[in-house]
Amino acid sequence: MAEVNGISVPFIPITQNNSFGVNKSQSDSDSFSSIFEQELDKIKFSNHALKRLENRNIQLDNSEINKIQDAVNKAVLFINKKALRILW
């Protein structure tokens, strides 16, 4: 048990120096941010779209999902280029 002012307590008190806590390294936060960014970049289907795929017995494998993702990325680049042309 931890002690606070010489008294045993059944919990670990919160301290400023966090000497007994787990120290997280910078690489852990970098790892989280990179995984988070990867997940944000993935294509997501709405519930409606998923139900339609299921009703029509359409199953997409990873290569097909990657092709759709590539097409979406190309469309985004095209739209961004068009928007820049309008601004100039």
Contacts in CASP RR format, 6 or more apart in sequence:
PFRMAT RR
TARGET T0000
AUTHOR 0000-0000-0000
METHOD contacts of the structure
MODEL  1
MAEVNGISVPFIPITQNNSFGVNKSQSDSDSFSSIFEQELDKIKFSNHAL
KRLENRNIQLDNSEINKIQDAVNKAVLFINKKALRILW
1 8 0 8 1.000
1 9 0 8 1.000
1 10 0 8 1.000
2 8 0 8 1.000
2 9 0 8 1.000
2 11 0 8 1.000
2 12 0 8 1.000
2 13 0 8 1.000
3 9 0 8 1.000
4 13 0 8 1.000
12 20 0 8 1.000
42 69 0 8 1.000
43 65 0 8 1.000
43 68 0 8 1.000
43 69 0 8 1.000
43 72 0 8 1.000
45 53 0 8 1.000
53 59 0 8 1.000
53 60 0 8 1.000
60 68 0 8 1.000
END
